[in-house]
Amino acid sequence: MSPQPTVLVLGGVGFIGRNFVTHLVENDLAAEIRVVDKVLTETAYLNKRCHEAFAKVEYMQGNLSSTASVEKCFTRADGSSFDYVINFAAETKFSQPKEIYEDRIYRLSTNCAKEAVKRNVKVFIQISTGDIYESSGSASKEDSKTKPWNTMAEYKLQVDEELQKMAGLNLIILRPAVVYGVGATGGLTPRLICGRVYQHLKKKMEFLWTKDLRINTVHVHDVVRAAWHTANWYVSNDKAGTPAIFNLADENDTDQEAVNTHIRTIFGIETGFQGTIVSHMAKLNMKDATEEINEEHLAPWSEILKEHSIKTSPLTPYLDQELLCNNAVSLDGTKICKATGFSYEHPKLTEQSLREIITDFQDLGIWPRD
């Protein structure tokens, strides 16, 4: 039996990263794990499982946009290099200035990839996004036309392209659909918060556009399993020097109505959609429409938190302007199964999986208990 690999997890305190670290620790998969992040674990709202996992790994605070910091993070205590490097690190907030994405996505990722080449890392996994594809009538495959629909995705695509040209980089690119699961503050979670707001207001919740707007999903557990599975597949099949790209999306083909169906059940509210005509009118002045929508949700959410004596919470129903446009996230996530033998353990978006997100936040004291 070959020895377990040593693993460097970049951006390991974030939503997907913390779930990945916990998966490695609980299943005893790695000989050594180092987690690098700019965020301290004490301020990251880690749940009990994650806290227990992080107690068993090495944490290092680092600025991965700095080459000196990257070099330090990549060097093990004995001076050697890590076998696997998984890069979850990136700016995740929408509607930021381009300079932020240039620094915290492009420069960060290329710095880390160059260091991986220098150290002959066995496999470097780059977490990209399904938002890079052109929104069309059919599910995007890995070789489908690209047309990023937000600025963050523009820089993710630049990284994808740059890394594929990098000689000596043993590269896997994973492009997930909307990732959900315990610890998610983005993705589907703002919709859940909106559901709680409309329950409080005793009003019908209506989203822009139509019920069949695709927002394909993948559970965080499957994302972290895919990262580990493909890393081992890449190394054991001697794929060195050949870039591999895989979409990650469950078979649910999730759309807005699929999400609303669960929100109706969880909160006991009516839901609906504004429809194409009203939504297109809003699109003509999306800045004002976004402000109006957020004003509707932010004040009631603050009231709910106050009523339940929750002084601070990182959770917000705030929706960025980029997220309110008519952009479908529709991915074909089957290539990874056919090429590597991977299988999704969460093939469908379920009410239970959404309730788990809420329960975890309640246990952390940042979501009201009803």
Buried (B, 14 or more C-beta within 10 A) or exposed (E): EEEEBBBBBBBBBBBBBBBBBBBBBEEEBBEBBBBBBBEEBEEBBBBEBBBEBBEEBEBBBBBBBBEEBBEEBBBBEEEEBBBBBBBBBBBBEBEBEEEBBBBBBBBBBBBBBBBBBEBEBBBBBBBBBBBBBEBEEEBBBBEBEBBBBBBBBBBBBBBBEBBEEBEBBBBBBBBBBBBBBBBBBBBBBBBBBBBBBBBBBEEEBBBBBBBEBBBBBBBBBBBBBBBBBBBBBBBEEEBBEEBBBBBBBBEBBBBBBBBBBBBBEBBEBEBEBBEEEBBEEBBEEBEEBBEEBBEBBBEBBEEBBEEBEBEEBEBBBBBBBBBBBBBBBBBBBBBBBEBBEBEBEBBBBEEEBBBBBBBBBBEBBBBBEE
